[in-house]
């Protein structure tokens, strides 16, 4: 059975600890896959905005996963910093997953975290 740890990122120190642990696990090849998702104010890809960002990673050998949630509406500066750092680290993940990635990328674009000129055919995205 998979053991899940949930982290609510409501202050910079908790965010820093989560990201440092994620980076250490990436460096030690302890991440099988990483993922992200957004919860949004609606379904319009340009007008609506995300209000929650969820991300996490999983280690198949250890059967452990860690999920972080940051409230974009309540802590916009913290969320922006946390999401930016998360996105930079995910380039080292062996697998990066999402449910409806194109939609979520539009949502992240709407809060100015990635370029609005997205080439969806590329495997790599440049985050701000």
Backbone atoms as SQL, in Angstrom:
CREATE TABLE atoms (id INTEGER PRIMARY KEY, chain TEXT, resi INTEGER, resn TEXT, atom TEXT, x REAL, y REAL, z REAL);
INSERT INTO atoms VALUES
  (1, 'A', 1, 'UNK', 'N', 0.828, -1.177, 0.000),
  (2, 'A', 1, 'UNK', 'CA', 0.000, 0.000, 0.000),
  (3, 'A', 1, 'UNK', 'C', 0.883, 1.255, 0.000),
  (4, 'A', 2, 'UNK', 'N', 0.497, 2.210, -0.774),
  (5, 'A', 2, 'UNK', 'CA', 1.266, 3.463, -0.884),
  (6, 'A', 2, 'UNK', 'C', 1.007, 4.338, 0.342),
  (7, 'A', 3, 'UNK', 'N', 2.076, 4.872, 0.906),
  (8, 'A', 3, 'UNK', 'CA', 1.980, 5.822, 2.008),
  (9, 'A', 3, 'UNK', 'C', 2.080, 7.228, 1.428),
  (10, 'A', 4, 'UNK', 'N', 1.068, 8.052, 1.698),
  (11, 'A', 4, 'UNK', 'CA', 1.053, 9.422, 1.191),
  (12, 'A', 4, 'UNK', 'C', 1.236, 10.407, 2.339),
  (13, 'A', 5, 'UNK', 'N', 2.049, 11.414, 2.081),
  (14, 'A', 5, 'UNK', 'CA', 2.217, 12.531, 3.000),
  (15, 'A', 5, 'UNK', 'C', 1.682, 13.771, 2.304),
  (16, 'A', 6, 'UNK', 'N', 0.849, 14.539, 3.001),
  (17, 'A', 6, 'UNK', 'CA', 0.270, 15.766, 2.447),
  (18, 'A', 6, 'UNK', 'C', 0.859, 16.970, 3.171),
  (19, 'A', 7, 'UNK', 'N', 1.269, 17.952, 2.405),
  (20, 'A', 7, 'UNK', 'CA', 1.884, 19.157, 2.959),
  (21, 'A', 7, 'UNK', 'C', 1.090, 20.364, 2.472),
  (22, 'A', 8, 'UNK', 'N', 0.595, 21.171, 3.408),
  (23, 'A', 8, 'UNK', 'CA', -0.074, 22.415, 3.039),
  (24, 'A', 8, 'UNK', 'C', 0.956, 23.534, 3.155),
  (25, 'A', 9, 'UNK', 'N', 1.297, 24.113, 2.019),
  (26, 'A', 9, 'UNK', 'CA', 2.332, 25.156, 1.975),
  (27, 'A', 9, 'UNK', 'C', 1.666, 26.494, 2.274),
  (28, 'A', 10, 'UNK', 'N', 1.733, 26.899, 3.541),
  (29, 'A', 10, 'UNK', 'CA', 1.123, 28.169, 3.926),
  (30, 'A', 10, 'UNK', 'C', 2.138, 29.184, 4.452),
  (31, 'A', 11, 'UNK', 'N', 3.425, 28.803, 4.414),
  (32, 'A', 11, 'UNK', 'CA', 4.467, 29.773, 4.760),
  (33, 'A', 11, 'UNK', 'C', 5.745, 29.388, 4.014),
  (34, 'A', 12, 'UNK', 'N', 6.652, 30.340, 3.847),
  (35, 'A', 12, 'UNK', 'CA', 7.855, 30.088, 3.047),
  (36, 'A', 12, 'UNK', 'C', 8.710, 28.927, 3.553),
  (37, 'A', 13, 'UNK', 'N', 8.794, 28.739, 4.865),
  (38, 'A', 13, 'UNK', 'CA', 9.647, 27.680, 5.413),
  (39, 'A', 13, 'UNK', 'C', 9.128, 26.289, 5.032),
  (40, 'A', 14, 'UNK', 'N', 7.835, 26.095, 5.105),
  (41, 'A', 14, 'UNK', 'CA', 7.265, 24.804, 4.712),
  (42, 'A', 14, 'UNK', 'C', 7.514, 24.552, 3.227),
  (43, 'A', 15, 'UNK', 'N', 7.329, 25.591, 2.409),
  (44, 'A', 15, 'UNK', 'CA', 7.607, 25.465, 0.980),
  (45, 'A', 15, 'UNK', 'C', 9.062, 25.128, 0.712),
  (46, 'A', 16, 'UNK', 'N', 9.964, 25.804, 1.414),
  (47, 'A', 16, 'UNK', 'CA', 11.398, 25.570, 1.249),
  (48, 'A', 16, 'UNK', 'C', 11.762, 24.128, 1.646),
  (49, 'A', 17, 'UNK', 'N', 11.217, 23.661, 2.758),
  (50, 'A', 17, 'UNK', 'CA', 11.493, 22.294, 3.208),
  (51, 'A', 17, 'UNK', 'C', 11.008, 21.259, 2.191),
  (52, 'A', 18, 'UNK', 'N', 9.789, 21.463, 1.678),
  (53, 'A', 18, 'UNK', 'CA', 9.253, 20.538, 0.680),
  (54, 'A', 18, 'UNK', 'C', 10.148, 20.501, -0.556),
  (55, 'A', 19, 'UNK', 'N', 10.517, 21.675, -1.063),
  (56, 'A', 19, 'UNK', 'CA', 11.323, 21.749, -2.284),
  (57, 'A', 19, 'UNK', 'C', 12.734, 21.212, -2.071),
  (58, 'A', 20, 'UNK', 'N', 13.320, 21.450, -0.903),
  (59, 'A', 20, 'UNK', 'CA', 14.651, 20.902, -0.619),
  (60, 'A', 20, 'UNK', 'C', 14.608, 19.380, -0.541),
  (61, 'A', 21, 'UNK', 'N', 13.572, 18.836, 0.066),
  (62, 'A', 21, 'UNK', 'CA', 13.424, 17.380, 0.140),
  (63, 'A', 21, 'UNK', 'C', 13.212, 16.802, -1.252),
  (64, 'A', 22, 'UNK', 'N', 12.394, 17.475, -2.049),
  (65, 'A', 22, 'UNK', 'CA', 12.163, 17.031, -3.431),
  (66, 'A', 22, 'UNK', 'C', 13.485, 17.026, -4.208),
  (67, 'A', 23, 'UNK', 'N', 14.253, 18.095, -4.096),
  (68, 'A', 23, 'UNK', 'CA', 15.530, 18.178, -4.805),
  (69, 'A', 23, 'UNK', 'C', 16.496, 17.086, -4.334),
  (70, 'A', 24, 'UNK', 'N', 16.559, 16.856, -3.038),
  (71, 'A', 24, 'UNK', 'CA', 17.432, 15.802, -2.502),
  (72, 'A', 24, 'UNK', 'C', 16.994, 14.433, -3.042),
  (73, 'A', 25, 'UNK', 'N', 15.697, 14.178, -3.082),
  (74, 'A', 25, 'UNK', 'CA', 15.191, 12.916, -3.617),
  (75, 'A', 25, 'UNK', 'C', 15.474, 12.782, -5.111),
  (76, 'A', 26, 'UNK', 'N', 15.369, 13.875, -5.853),
  (77, 'A', 26, 'UNK', 'CA', 15.736, 13.842, -7.273),
  (78, 'A', 26, 'UNK', 'C', 17.221, 13.492, -7.427),
  (79, 'A', 27, 'UNK', 'N', 18.060, 14.166, -6.648),
  (80, 'A', 27, 'UNK', 'CA', 19.510, 13.937, -6.730),
  (81, 'A', 27, 'UNK', 'C', 19.877, 12.498, -6.381),
  (82, 'A', 28, 'UNK', 'N', 19.134, 11.897, -5.463),
  (83, 'A', 28, 'UNK', 'CA', 19.409, 10.529, -5.027),
  (84, 'A', 28, 'UNK', 'C', 18.626, 9.485, -5.830),
  (85, 'A', 29, 'UNK', 'N', 18.023, 9.913, -6.937),
  (86, 'A', 29, 'UNK', 'CA', 17.264, 9.002, -7.816),
  (87, 'A', 29, 'UNK', 'C', 16.134, 8.289, -7.071),
  (88, 'A', 30, 'UNK', 'N', 15.481, 9.019, -6.172),
  (89, 'A', 30, 'UNK', 'CA', 14.382, 8.452, -5.391),
  (90, 'A', 30, 'UNK', 'C', 13.014, 8.928, -5.887),
  (91, 'A', 31, 'UNK', 'N', 12.971, 9.571, -7.046),
  (92, 'A', 31, 'UNK', 'CA', 11.706, 10.027, -7.613),
  (93, 'A', 31, 'UNK', 'C', 11.418, 9.203, -8.855),
  (94, 'A', 32, 'UNK', 'N', 10.295, 8.491, -8.840),
  (95, 'A', 32, 'UNK', 'CA', 9.862, 7.716, -10.002),
  (96, 'A', 32, 'UNK', 'C', 9.085, 8.612, -10.958),
  (97, 'A', 33, 'UNK', 'N', 8.222, 9.477, -10.390),
  (98, 'A', 33, 'UNK', 'CA', 7.407, 10.386, -11.198),
  (99, 'A', 33, 'UNK', 'C', 7.010, 11.585, -10.358),
  (100, 'A', 34, 'UNK', 'N', 6.775, 12.694, -11.047),
  (101, 'A', 34, 'UNK', 'CA', 6.273, 13.913, -10.431),
  (102, 'A', 34, 'UNK', 'C', 5.002, 14.300, -11.174),
  (103, 'A', 35, 'UNK', 'N', 4.163, 15.104, -10.521),
  (104, 'A', 35, 'UNK', 'CA', 2.903, 15.498, -11.161),
  (105, 'A', 35, 'UNK', 'C', 2.435, 16.842, -10.616),
  (106, 'A', 36, 'UNK', 'N', 1.520, 17.462, -11.355),
  (107, 'A', 36, 'UNK', 'CA', 0.917, 18.710, -10.890),
  (108, 'A', 36, 'UNK', 'C', -0.514, 18.811, -11.395),
  (109, 'A', 37, 'UNK', 'N', -1.276, 19.690, -10.762),
  (110, 'A', 37, 'UNK', 'CA', -2.658, 19.944, -11.156),
  (111, 'A', 37, 'UNK', 'C', -3.044, 21.314, -10.614),
  (112, 'A', 38, 'UNK', 'N', -4.053, 21.907, -11.215),
  (113, 'A', 38, 'UNK', 'CA', -4.581, 23.171, -10.712),
  (114, 'A', 38, 'UNK', 'C', -6.076, 23.032, -10.465),
  (115, 'A', 39, 'UNK', 'N', -6.575, 23.814, -9.523),
  (116, 'A', 39, 'UNK', 'CA', -8.016, 23.998, -9.334),
  (117, 'A', 39, 'UNK', 'C', -8.277, 25.435, -9.739),
  (118, 'A', 40, 'UNK', 'N', -9.342, 25.655, -10.518),
  (119, 'A', 40, 'UNK', 'CA', -9.515, 26.949, -11.162),
  (120, 'A', 40, 'UNK', 'C', -10.893, 27.560, -10.905),
  (121, 'A', 41, 'UNK', 'N', -10.992, 28.849, -11.242),
  (122, 'A', 41, 'UNK', 'CA', -12.251, 29.571, -11.066),
  (123, 'A', 41, 'UNK', 'C', -13.276, 29.227, -12.136),
  (124, 'A', 42, 'UNK', 'N', -12.876, 28.515, -13.162),
  (125, 'A', 42, 'UNK', 'CA', -13.780, 28.123, -14.241),
  (126, 'A', 42, 'UNK', 'C', -13.022, 27.372, -15.307),
  (127, 'A', 43, 'UNK', 'N', -13.661, 27.201, -16.447),
  (128, 'A', 43, 'UNK', 'CA', -13.067, 26.391, -17.508),
  (129, 'A', 43, 'UNK', 'C', -12.572, 27.188, -18.710),
  (130, 'A', 44, 'UNK', 'N', -12.695, 28.493, -18.671),
  (131, 'A', 44, 'UNK', 'CA', -12.242, 29.308, -19.794),
  (132, 'A', 44, 'UNK', 'C', -10.718, 29.427, -19.732),
  (133, 'A', 45, 'UNK', 'N', -10.013, 29.007, -20.789),
  (134, 'A', 45, 'UNK', 'CA', -8.548, 28.947, -20.737),
  (135, 'A', 45, 'UNK', 'C', -7.848, 30.305, -20.697),
  (136, 'A', 46, 'UNK', 'N', -8.578, 31.396, -20.973),
  (137, 'A', 46, 'UNK', 'CA', -7.941, 32.713, -20.950),
  (138, 'A', 46, 'UNK', 'C', -8.453, 33.565, -19.797),
  (139, 'A', 47, 'UNK', 'N', -9.735, 33.538, -19.563),
  (140, 'A', 47, 'UNK', 'CA', -10.357, 34.410, -18.569),
  (141, 'A', 47, 'UNK', 'C', -10.168, 33.902, -17.140),
  (142, 'A', 48, 'UNK', 'N', -10.311, 32.603, -16.940),
  (143, 'A', 48, 'UNK', 'CA', -10.257, 32.054, -15.590),
  (144, 'A', 48, 'UNK', 'C', -8.832, 31.902, -15.085),
  (145, 'A', 49, 'UNK', 'N', -8.732, 31.769, -13.773),
  (146, 'A', 49, 'UNK', 'CA', -7.419, 31.687, -13.135),
  (147, 'A', 49, 'UNK', 'C', -7.401, 30.528, -12.130),
  (148, 'A', 50, 'UNK', 'N', -6.194, 30.019, -11.847),
  (149, 'A', 50, 'UNK', 'CA', -6.107, 28.971, -10.826),
  (150, 'A', 50, 'UNK', 'C', -6.180, 29.585, -9.428),
  (151, 'A', 51, 'UNK', 'N', -6.774, 28.835, -8.497),
  (152, 'A', 51, 'UNK', 'CA', -6.763, 29.291, -7.110),
  (153, 'A', 51, 'UNK', 'C', -6.008, 28.317, -6.199),
  (154, 'A', 52, 'UNK', 'N', -5.764, 27.093, -6.670),
  (155, 'A', 52, 'UNK', 'CA', -4.943, 26.126, -5.939),
  (156, 'A', 52, 'UNK', 'C', -3.963, 25.466, -6.897),
  (157, 'A', 53, 'UNK', 'N', -2.778, 25.179, -6.411),
  (158, 'A', 53, 'UNK', 'CA', -1.786, 24.427, -7.170),
  (159, 'A', 53, 'UNK', 'C', -1.393, 23.237, -6.313),
  (160, 'A', 54, 'UNK', 'N', -1.443, 22.051, -6.923),
  (161, 'A', 54, 'UNK', 'CA', -1.072, 20.822, -6.232),
  (162, 'A', 54, 'UNK', 'C', 0.045, 20.162, -7.005),
  (163, 'A', 55, 'UNK', 'N', 1.016, 19.651, -6.294),
  (164, 'A', 55, 'UNK', 'CA', 2.113, 18.967, -6.950),
  (165, 'A', 55, 'UNK', 'C', 2.617, 17.879, -6.023),
  (166, 'A', 56, 'UNK', 'N', 3.358, 16.976, -6.588),
  (167, 'A', 56, 'UNK', 'CA', 3.886, 15.919, -5.739),
  (168, 'A', 56, 'UNK', 'C', 4.796, 14.990, -6.504),
  (169, 'A', 57, 'UNK', 'N', 5.319, 14.030, -5.766),
  (170, 'A', 57, 'UNK', 'CA', 6.210, 13.055, -6.385),
  (171, 'A', 57, 'UNK', 'C', 6.019, 11.707, -5.712),
  (172, 'A', 58, 'UNK', 'N', 6.477, 10.678, -6.397),
  (173, 'A', 58, 'UNK', 'CA', 6.237, 9.301, -5.981),
  (174, 'A', 58, 'UNK', 'C', 7.507, 8.482, -6.156),
  (175, 'A', 59, 'UNK', 'N', 7.760, 7.594, -5.197),
  (176, 'A', 59, 'UNK', 'CA', 8.870, 6.662, -5.284),
  (177, 'A', 59, 'UNK', 'C', 8.294, 5.253, -5.297),
  (178, 'A', 60, 'UNK', 'N', 8.421, 4.587, -6.437),
  (179, 'A', 60, 'UNK', 'CA', 7.831, 3.258, -6.614),
  (180, 'A', 60, 'UNK', 'C', 8.462, 2.221, -5.691),
  (181, 'A', 61, 'UNK', 'N', 9.785, 2.244, -5.572),
  (182, 'A', 61, 'UNK', 'CA', 10.470, 1.248, -4.734),
  (183, 'A', 61, 'UNK', 'C', 10.057, 1.342, -3.271),
  (184, 'A', 62, 'UNK', 'N', 9.934, 2.556, -2.773),
  (185, 'A', 62, 'UNK', 'CA', 9.571, 2.754, -1.368),
  (186, 'A', 62, 'UNK', 'C', 8.057, 2.782, -1.150),
  (187, 'A', 63, 'UNK', 'N', 7.294, 2.852, -2.241),
  (188, 'A', 63, 'UNK', 'CA', 5.829, 2.954, -2.160),
  (189, 'A', 63, 'UNK', 'C', 5.415, 4.149, -1.298),
  (190, 'A', 64, 'UNK', 'N', 6.082, 5.301, -1.588),
  (191, 'A', 64, 'UNK', 'CA', 5.796, 6.527, -0.844),
  (192, 'A', 64, 'UNK', 'C', 5.578, 7.673, -1.798),
  (193, 'A', 65, 'UNK', 'N', 4.683, 8.546, -1.410),
  (194, 'A', 65, 'UNK', 'CA', 4.442, 9.741, -2.190),
  (195, 'A', 65, 'UNK', 'C', 4.251, 10.945, -1.289),
  (196, 'A', 66, 'UNK', 'N', 4.554, 12.121, -1.824),
  (197, 'A', 66, 'UNK', 'CA', 4.397, 13.368, -1.086),
  (198, 'A', 66, 'UNK', 'C', 3.649, 14.344, -1.979),
  (199, 'A', 67, 'UNK', 'N', 2.632, 14.981, -1.412),
  (200, 'A', 67, 'UNK', 'CA', 1.818, 15.937, -2.156),
  (201, 'A', 67, 'UNK', 'C', 1.867, 17.275, -1.432),
  (202, 'A', 68, 'UNK', 'N', 2.038, 18.360, -2.193),
  (203, 'A', 68, 'UNK', 'CA', 2.015, 19.710, -1.629),
  (204, 'A', 68, 'UNK', 'C', 0.869, 20.486, -2.264),
  (205, 'A', 69, 'UNK', 'N', 0.222, 21.300, -1.446),
  (206, 'A', 69, 'UNK', 'CA', -0.872, 22.146, -1.917),
  (207, 'A', 69, 'UNK', 'C', -0.556, 23.574, -1.495),
  (208, 'A', 70, 'UNK', 'N', -0.685, 24.494, -2.447),
  (209, 'A', 70, 'UNK', 'CA', -0.486, 25.908, -2.127),
  (210, 'A', 70, 'UNK', 'C', -1.702, 26.680, -2.626),
  (211, 'A', 71, 'UNK', 'N', -2.206, 27.569, -1.772),
  (212, 'A', 71, 'UNK', 'CA', -3.395, 28.365, -2.083),
  (213, 'A', 71, 'UNK', 'C', -2.960, 29.651, -2.783),
  (214, 'A', 72, 'UNK', 'N', -3.232, 29.722, -4.066),
  (215, 'A', 72, 'UNK', 'CA', -2.798, 30.866, -4.881),
  (216, 'A', 72, 'UNK', 'C', -3.559, 32.125, -4.503),
  (217, 'A', 73, 'UNK', 'N', -4.838, 31.996, -4.155),
  (218, 'A', 73, 'UNK', 'CA', -5.646, 33.180, -3.797),
  (219, 'A', 73, 'UNK', 'C', -5.232, 33.764, -2.446),
  (220, 'A', 74, 'UNK', 'N', -5.010, 32.902, -1.456),
  (221, 'A', 74, 'UNK', 'CA', -4.692, 33.385, -0.114),
  (222, 'A', 74, 'UNK', 'C', -3.238, 33.810, 0.031),
  (223, 'A', 75, 'UNK', 'N', -2.338, 33.147, -0.700),
  (224, 'A', 75, 'UNK', 'CA', -0.898, 33.417, -0.580),
  (225, 'A', 75, 'UNK', 'C', -0.276, 33.575, -1.973),
  (226, 'A', 76, 'UNK', 'N', -0.656, 34.613, -2.724),
  (227, 'A', 76, 'UNK', 'CA', -0.199, 34.726, -4.118),
  (228, 'A', 76, 'UNK', 'C', 1.320, 34.829, -4.273),
  (229, 'A', 77, 'UNK', 'N', 2.000, 35.587, -3.431),
  (230, 'A', 77, 'UNK', 'CA', 3.458, 35.722, -3.575),
  (231, 'A', 77, 'UNK', 'C', 4.166, 34.420, -3.227),
  (232, 'A', 78, 'UNK', 'N', 3.735, 33.784, -2.166),
  (233, 'A', 78, 'UNK', 'CA', 4.293, 32.494, -1.775),
  (234, 'A', 78, 'UNK', 'C', 4.041, 31.466, -2.874),
  (235, 'A', 79, 'UNK', 'N', 2.812, 31.445, -3.398),
  (236, 'A', 79, 'UNK', 'CA', 2.463, 30.487, -4.447),
  (237, 'A', 79, 'UNK', 'C', 3.325, 30.700, -5.686),
  (238, 'A', 80, 'UNK', 'N', 3.486, 31.940, -6.095),
  (239, 'A', 80, 'UNK', 'CA', 4.276, 32.248, -7.286),
  (240, 'A', 80, 'UNK', 'C', 5.712, 31.745, -7.119),
  (241, 'A', 81, 'UNK', 'N', 6.302, 32.034, -5.976),
  (242, 'A', 81, 'UNK', 'CA', 7.677, 31.600, -5.714),
  (243, 'A', 81, 'UNK', 'C', 7.762, 30.072, -5.664),
  (244, 'A', 82, 'UNK', 'N', 6.846, 29.442, -4.946),
  (245, 'A', 82, 'UNK', 'CA', 6.851, 27.991, -4.800),
  (246, 'A', 82, 'UNK', 'C', 6.687, 27.302, -6.154),
  (247, 'A', 83, 'UNK', 'N', 5.710, 27.744, -6.947),
  (248, 'A', 83, 'UNK', 'CA', 5.438, 27.124, -8.252),
  (249, 'A', 83, 'UNK', 'C', 6.629, 27.315, -9.186),
  (250, 'A', 84, 'UNK', 'N', 7.231, 28.488, -9.165),
  (251, 'A', 84, 'UNK', 'CA', 8.401, 28.739, -10.012),
  (252, 'A', 84, 'UNK', 'C', 9.535, 27.785, -9.676),
  (253, 'A', 85, 'UNK', 'N', 9.822, 27.616, -8.387),
  (254, 'A', 85, 'UNK', 'CA', 10.890, 26.703, -7.975),
  (255, 'A', 85, 'UNK', 'C', 10.534, 25.254, -8.303),
  (256, 'A', 86, 'UNK', 'N', 9.295, 24.864, -8.047),
  (257, 'A', 86, 'UNK', 'CA', 8.854, 23.503, -8.375),
  (258, 'A', 86, 'UNK', 'C', 9.073, 23.233, -9.862),
  (259, 'A', 87, 'UNK', 'N', 8.643, 24.163, -10.692),
  (260, 'A', 87, 'UNK', 'CA', 8.743, 23.969, -12.139),
  (261, 'A', 87, 'UNK', 'C', 10.190, 23.857, -12.606),
  (262, 'A', 88, 'UNK', 'N', 11.094, 24.572, -11.980),
  (263, 'A', 88, 'UNK', 'CA', 12.505, 24.448, -12.346),
  (264, 'A', 88, 'UNK', 'C', 13.061, 23.074, -11.969),
  (265, 'A', 89, 'UNK', 'N', 12.636, 22.557, -10.835),
  (266, 'A', 89, 'UNK', 'CA', 13.141, 21.253, -10.389),
  (267, 'A', 89, 'UNK', 'C', 12.581, 20.086, -11.204),
  (268, 'A', 90, 'UNK', 'N', 11.382, 20.226, -11.721),
  (269, 'A', 90, 'UNK', 'CA', 10.748, 19.098, -12.416),
  (270, 'A', 90, 'UNK', 'C', 11.484, 18.694, -13.688),
  (271, 'A', 91, 'UNK', 'N', 12.326, 19.542, -14.209),
  (272, 'A', 91, 'UNK', 'CA', 13.084, 19.157, -15.405),
  (273, 'A', 91, 'UNK', 'C', 13.985, 17.957, -15.128),
  (274, 'A', 92, 'UNK', 'N', 14.263, 17.672, -13.862),
  (275, 'A', 92, 'UNK', 'CA', 15.119, 16.550, -13.491),
  (276, 'A', 92, 'UNK', 'C', 14.317, 15.294, -13.123),
  (277, 'A', 93, 'UNK', 'N', 13.010, 15.404, -13.154),
  (278, 'A', 93, 'UNK', 'CA', 12.172, 14.245, -12.839),
  (279, 'A', 93, 'UNK', 'C', 12.156, 13.286, -14.031),
  (280, 'A', 94, 'UNK', 'N', 12.250, 11.983, -13.785),
  (281, 'A', 94, 'UNK', 'CA', 12.234, 11.029, -14.894),
  (282, 'A', 94, 'UNK', 'C', 10.914, 11.046, -15.667),
  (283, 'A', 95, 'UNK', 'N', 9.837, 11.420, -14.978),
  (284, 'A', 95, 'UNK', 'CA', 8.516, 11.453, -15.598),
  (285, 'A', 95, 'UNK', 'C', 7.731, 12.571, -14.931),
  (286, 'A', 96, 'UNK', 'N', 7.093, 13.437, -15.737),
  (287, 'A', 96, 'UNK', 'CA', 6.302, 14.549, -15.201),
  (288, 'A', 96, 'UNK', 'C', 4.898, 14.430, -15.754),
  (289, 'A', 97, 'UNK', 'N', 3.927, 14.272, -14.879),
  (290, 'A', 97, 'UNK', 'CA', 2.566, 13.946, -15.265),
  (291, 'A', 97, 'UNK', 'C', 1.576, 15.047, -14.913),
  (292, 'A', 98, 'UNK', 'N', 0.456, 15.029, -15.610),
  (293, 'A', 98, 'UNK', 'CA', -0.667, 15.899, -15.310),
  (294, 'A', 98, 'UNK', 'C', -1.922, 15.303, -15.903),
  (295, 'A', 99, 'UNK', 'N', -3.065, 15.729, -15.407),
  (296, 'A', 99, 'UNK', 'CA', -4.338, 15.182, -15.887),
  (297, 'A', 99, 'UNK', 'C', -4.762, 15.833, -17.193),
  (298, 'A', 100, 'UNK', 'N', -4.877, 17.132, -17.195),
  (299, 'A', 100, 'UNK', 'CA', -5.267, 17.887, -18.399),
  (300, 'A', 100, 'UNK', 'C', -4.226, 18.996, -18.561),
  (301, 'A', 101, 'UNK', 'N', -3.064, 18.610, -19.035),
  (302, 'A', 101, 'UNK', 'CA', -1.889, 19.472, -18.998),
  (303, 'A', 101, 'UNK', 'C', -2.062, 20.766, -19.792),
  (304, 'A', 102, 'UNK', 'N', -2.636, 20.693, -20.967),
  (305, 'A', 102, 'UNK', 'CA', -2.794, 21.911, -21.771),
  (306, 'A', 102, 'UNK', 'C', -3.634, 22.944, -21.008),
  (307, 'A', 103, 'UNK', 'N', -4.721, 22.496, -20.403),
  (308, 'A', 103, 'UNK', 'CA', -5.564, 23.393, -19.616),
  (309, 'A', 103, 'UNK', 'C', -4.772, 23.979, -18.439),
  (310, 'A', 104, 'UNK', 'N', -4.067, 23.125, -17.711),
  (311, 'A', 104, 'UNK', 'CA', -3.305, 23.603, -16.553),
  (312, 'A', 104, 'UNK', 'C', -2.202, 24.568, -16.966),
  (313, 'A', 105, 'UNK', 'N', -1.581, 24.337, -18.111),
  (314, 'A', 105, 'UNK', 'CA', -0.564, 25.267, -18.593),
  (315, 'A', 105, 'UNK', 'C', -1.172, 26.627, -18.926),
  (316, 'A', 106, 'UNK', 'N', -2.376, 26.614, -19.490),
  (317, 'A', 106, 'UNK', 'CA', -3.070, 27.891, -19.722),
  (318, 'A', 106, 'UNK', 'C', -3.311, 28.608, -18.393),
  (319, 'A', 107, 'UNK', 'N', -3.728, 27.846, -17.386),
  (320, 'A', 107, 'UNK', 'CA', -4.006, 28.459, -16.084),
  (321, 'A', 107, 'UNK', 'C', -2.739, 29.055, -15.473),
  (322, 'A', 108, 'UNK', 'N', -1.636, 28.351, -15.566),
  (323, 'A', 108, 'UNK', 'CA', -0.373, 28.871, -15.025),
  (324, 'A', 108, 'UNK', 'C', 0.085, 30.082, -15.825),
  (325, 'A', 109, 'UNK', 'N', -0.189, 30.080, -17.126),
  (326, 'A', 109, 'UNK', 'CA', 0.114, 31.247, -17.955),
  (327, 'A', 109, 'UNK', 'C', -0.704, 32.450, -17.493),
  (328, 'A', 110, 'UNK', 'N', -1.951, 32.217, -17.093),
  (329, 'A', 110, 'UNK', 'CA', -2.836, 33.300, -16.671),
  (330, 'A', 110, 'UNK', 'C', -2.374, 34.001, -15.400),
  (331, 'A', 111, 'UNK', 'N', -1.481, 33.374, -14.646),
  (332, 'A', 111, 'UNK', 'CA', -0.909, 34.048, -13.476),
  (333, 'A', 111, 'UNK', 'C', 0.569, 34.372, -13.713),
  (334, 'A', 112, 'UNK', 'N', 0.932, 34.419, -14.997),
  (335, 'A', 112, 'UNK', 'CA', 2.251, 34.900, -15.427),
  (336, 'A', 112, 'UNK', 'C', 3.417, 34.040, -14.934),
  (337, 'A', 113, 'UNK', 'N', 3.245, 32.714, -14.981),
  (338, 'A', 113, 'UNK', 'CA', 4.340, 31.837, -14.590),
  (339, 'A', 113, 'UNK', 'C', 5.022, 31.158, -15.763),
  (340, 'A', 114, 'UNK', 'N', 4.415, 31.142, -16.918),
  (341, 'A', 114, 'UNK', 'CA', 5.092, 30.657, -18.120),
  (342, 'A', 114, 'UNK', 'C', 4.723, 31.568, -19.277),
  (343, 'A', 115, 'UNK', 'N', 5.507, 31.497, -20.303),
  (344, 'A', 115, 'UNK', 'CA', 5.279, 32.313, -21.481),
  (345, 'A', 115, 'UNK', 'C', 3.938, 31.978, -22.103),
  (346, 'A', 116, 'UNK', 'N', 3.244, 32.971, -22.610),
  (347, 'A', 116, 'UNK', 'CA', 1.960, 32.723, -23.271),
  (348, 'A', 116, 'UNK', 'C', 2.154, 32.087, -24.643),
  (349, 'A', 117, 'UNK', 'N', 3.391, 32.045, -25.135),
  (350, 'A', 117, 'UNK', 'CA', 3.695, 31.392, -26.409),
  (351, 'A', 117, 'UNK', 'C', 4.153, 29.965, -26.137),
  (352, 'A', 118, 'UNK', 'N', 3.206, 29.059, -26.002),
  (353, 'A', 118, 'UNK', 'CA', 3.512, 27.674, -25.655),
  (354, 'A', 118, 'UNK', 'C', 3.532, 26.824, -26.917),
  (355, 'A', 119, 'UNK', 'N', 4.616, 26.090, -27.111),
  (356, 'A', 119, 'UNK', 'CA', 4.704, 25.120, -28.206),
  (357, 'A', 119, 'UNK', 'C', 4.398, 23.752, -27.605),
  (358, 'A', 120, 'UNK', 'N', 3.169, 23.289, -27.802),
  (359, 'A', 120, 'UNK', 'CA', 2.729, 22.052, -27.166),
  (360, 'A', 120, 'UNK', 'C', 3.354, 20.810, -27.789),
  (361, 'A', 121, 'UNK', 'N', 4.073, 20.943, -28.871),
  (362, 'A', 121, 'UNK', 'CA', 4.722, 19.791, -29.494),
  (363, 'A', 121, 'UNK', 'C', 6.083, 19.501, -28.853),
  (364, 'A', 122, 'UNK', 'N', 6.633, 20.496, -28.175),
  (365, 'A', 122, 'UNK', 'CA', 7.930, 20.308, -27.530),
  (366, 'A', 122, 'UNK', 'C', 7.760, 19.512, -26.245),
  (367, 'A', 123, 'UNK', 'N', 8.801, 18.788, -25.883),
  (368, 'A', 123, 'UNK', 'CA', 8.775, 18.048, -24.630),
  (369, 'A', 123, 'UNK', 'C', 9.159, 18.939, -23.456),
  (370, 'A', 124, 'UNK', 'N', 9.853, 20.027, -23.733),
  (371, 'A', 124, 'UNK', 'CA', 10.320, 20.889, -22.655),
  (372, 'A', 124, 'UNK', 'C', 9.620, 22.227, -22.729),
  (373, 'A', 125, 'UNK', 'N', 9.310, 22.797, -21.572),
  (374, 'A', 125, 'UNK', 'CA', 8.699, 24.105, -21.475),
  (375, 'A', 125, 'UNK', 'C', 9.616, 25.006, -20.674),
  (376, 'A', 126, 'UNK', 'N', 9.639, 26.256, -21.006),
  (377, 'A', 126, 'UNK', 'CA', 10.442, 27.208, -20.268),
  (378, 'A', 126, 'UNK', 'C', 9.545, 27.947, -19.287),
  (379, 'A', 127, 'UNK', 'N', 9.825, 27.808, -18.006),
  (380, 'A', 127, 'UNK', 'CA', 9.072, 28.499, -16.982),
  (381, 'A', 127, 'UNK', 'C', 9.818, 29.739, -16.548),
  (382, 'A', 128, 'UNK', 'N', 9.087, 30.754, -16.160),
  (383, 'A', 128, 'UNK', 'CA', 9.697, 31.998, -15.704),
  (384, 'A', 128, 'UNK', 'C', 10.261, 31.813, -14.317);
